Amino acid sequence: MKIALAQINPTIGDFAGNTQLILDSASRAATLGADLVVFPELALCGYPPADFLEKRAFVDRAQHALYQIALKTAAPGSPSILLGTVMPTAESSGKHVRNVAALLTEGEVRFVQQKMLLPFYDVFDEQRYFEPAAKQSLVTLHGQPLAITICEDAWNDKGFWQRRLYTTDPVEELMRHWPDIPGADDPGLPRIILNISASPFWKDKRHLRQQMLAALARRHGAFVAMVNQVGGNDSLIFDGSSIVLAPDGRVLAQAASFADDLILFDTAADLPASTPLPATDRPAAYTPPRLTADDTPAIWDALVLGTRDYVRKCGFRKALVGLSGGIDSALVAAIAVQALGKENVRGIGMPSQFSSQGSIDDARALATNLGIAFDLLPIEPAFAQLSTTLQPLFGGSSFGLAEENLQSRIRGTLLMSLSNKFNALVLTTGNKSEMSTGYCTLYGDMVGALAVIGDVPKTRVYALAAHCNRAAEIIPKATIEKHPSAELRPDQKDTDSLPPYEVLDPILEAYVERYNSAEEIAADLGAPIATVRSVLQLVERSEYKRQQAAPVLKVTSKSFGMGRRFPIAVKVQV
């Protein structure tokens, strides 16, 4: 059987656009001789649709679009189509919608496989909406049995995970039924496991996903083909990276990462399926590694894709970036240019009396290197006027945090005014280290539509800047080499308020991403317990800021936003 994996970039709720993407890919697969073309999880409605699933009209439109696509498979030479969509349930109790894989062939919906394992962790909230399947069934197409699974249903292999999240393994259930198929012992009839996914990206996840699917292939002696969504939807970025593995775990085909793609594999042209491995020969359980691999190029591509899709899927073309002359804003501007084109990005310099001439020059040089428009709007007059207005209340007090934040809020006001005037989204420039510790200003540098690097620690910012400059100097050398500073008071440096980033970031990763305790962090990193506790206190005190922040593009295993839920008013010991 020739099977095509169609890696597409759907938009949530765009049934007309998503339908066209599906039909276009099916047509292309037909020219390649595909018998079956497979699309990602919820490809027809987009993933994750969230509370749109509570709207009956949304589900009805999905149904209508599905049957329209099914009719197209009746045309001579058309391949069958397997795609993810949402369907209503028939039961009178329980949830009213199902997450399904629908097999369309000869003009009709031939078979429906319902998702059984509904994730409810990190960014996933599927138990809120979907009714889980009670059982799984094999289906035969053109004489070939197929084991169809939906994303999480393939992520519970007891031969791979040391601790499983579910007691049920849908793949194991499907494979138990395989001997019941007539001719199952025919060596020319390979085992095929198809997995349709909407698996979001985080650093090193592509390696984990491949290793997990390879273990699945070896255990069941089956071809495993996983098609993954690509594109950005709000905070989530889907990397695609669809993959086909042979029964011995070898990679037979690999789709592009962070781009639309279509790949084809032919089970008859590859090695025949082997028999399943005996229990004693199964690979050892896999322990996901601590994420130390340098995945900087992939993170760069993810941020570019996430920025492009966020801006365009929200109906915009242009973006504004406040350029301070620092490395964070420089990196965001460089990402925006690759995502949107230099003609659609505008840099705004807003120096105060505390801004160095070097920072102004660096911002201007960056804009020149990127080829973007650059405007200078000094904020000193506005700061002086507002200081005069506040004098009756501020009088007698020394210059401090209120005056520093006032400068940031003036800049935020200017950026949002320009956003309204020119119909351009403001991209915020704060990194994960700043958002973690609250080293950012509400209604100031936090204003905007998207936090592009809000999940990128400061040390990773430097790695991304180096990646940006790999072919030529885009981000000025002076920007990279200067001491990080908010420049809100004379001679200010970030280290006046925070530990050095090479000390800070490992502490934050351990606490924010792995939930380690202060004692564990201090012992693991060899850091003073007092330093660790002071950092953790900053994290806990800043939750109210993060819950008012712009959406953050997720590139680590635990980002700020929908996948990290903590109360604001707490009293915890760190």
C-alpha positions, 0 to 999 in steps of 0.5 A: 500500500502506498500511503501519503502523510500530508503535513498541513497548517490548518487554522482553527475554525477556517473550515473552507480554508482547511478543506481546501488544504486537505483537497489540494494535498489529496490531489497532489498525493493522487498524482504520486499514486497514493492509495491513502492520504493521511492528515493530522489530528483535528486537521479539519477544524484546527487544533486546539479548538478549545471552547469552540467545541461547546458551540453546536454550530462549530461541530455542525460545520465540521460535519458538513465539511467532512461529508463534502470532502468524502464526496471528493473521494468518489472521483476516479483515481482519488485516494482514500483520506484519513483525517482528524475532525470532531464529531457529535456523540450519539449517547444521551450522557457524557460529553457531546463531542468526540475527537475522531479519525475519519476514513473517507473512501468511495464517496462516504465516511467508511470508518471512524476511530474515536480517541481513547486517551484524552490528555489533561496535563500541561497545555492539554485539556481534552477531558474538558471536551471529549468523550473517550472511546470505550474500545478500538477497532481495526479497519481494512482498506484495499485488503490491508488491515490498519491500526489507526490511533490518534496522538496520545493513544500511541504515547502509553507503551509500557515497553518505553515509559517507566511510569505511564499516565494511563492503565489502557494502551490502545495500540496494544488493544489493536494489536491483540485483534490482529490475529483475528484478521483473515490472512494475518499470518501472510508475510506479505500483509504487514502490520501498519500503525497510523498515528494522526497527531497535533503534537506541539513543539518543545526543545528536544521533543522531536528526538523523544517522539522518534525514539518512542515511535521506534520502540512502538514499531519494534515491539509490535513488528509494525510500520509506524507512520505518524503525521503531525500538524505544522504551524502556530496556533496562539502560544502553541507551535507545531513542528510537523516532523512527520515520520515513517518507521520500519518494523525494526525502528529505522526511519524510512521517511521524514517530513520537514520541520516547521514547514508544510510537506507531503511524504509517501511510503510504500510498504511493499518497497520496504522490508517486510514486517517482522514478528513482534519482539518477545517480552524479554527482548523489548527495549529498556524503558526510556527515561527522557533526558534533561534537556541539555542538547543544543536545539537552538536552530530548531527553536529559532525556526519555531519562533519564526513560524509561531510569530508568522502564524500568530500575526497572519492568522489574527488578520494582521501583516505588520509588527512593531518592535520597541528597539532599546539597543539591547539584545532582547529587542534585537533578537525579536526584531530579527525573528519578526523580519524573517517571519513577516518580511522587512517591509512589515516590521518597524522599529521604534527607539524611545530613549530617555535621559538615562539611555546611552548614545551607544544604545541609540546607535546600536538600535539604529545599526540593527534597523539598518542591518535588517533593512527595516524602518526606524523611528526615534521618539525621545520620551524625556519630555513626556517623562518630565511632564508626568513627573511634574503632574505627580510632584504633589504626591511624589514630592519629598521622595527619592527617585526609585522604582516608580520613576523607573516604571513610569519610563517603561509605561510611557514607552508602552503607551507610545507603542500601543498608540502606533499600533492603533494608528498603523494597524500593526501588532506590538511584539513584546521583547521580554525573555523568560528570565525576566518574566520568571522573576518579575523583572518587567513592568506591567503596562510598560515593556509587557504591553503587546500582542505576543511575547515572542521570546517569553519562553526563552531564557536569557542565556538562550537569547545569546545562543539565538543571537549567535545563530542569527549572526551565523552568516553575517552580523545582523545583531551588532557586536556591541549589542551582544557584548554590552552588560544587560541593562534596562537603562532606567537609572544611571549606570544600571545593570541587570545584576543590580537586581538579579544574579548573573544569568549563567547562575539564574537560568539553571535555577529557573529551569529547575524550578519552573520547568521541573518543579524542583525544590530549593534544597534539590536545586541548591544540591544539584547546582552547587548554588548557595541556598540563600541565592536559590530561595531569593530567586524562587521568592521572585518567581512566586511574587510575580505570578500576577504579572505573568497572568496579565502578559501577552501570549507566550510562544512555547518552546520549552517543556513548561512555558508561562501560560495555559500549561502552567496554572498557579494561584496569585494570592498564596503564602508558600514556603520556597 
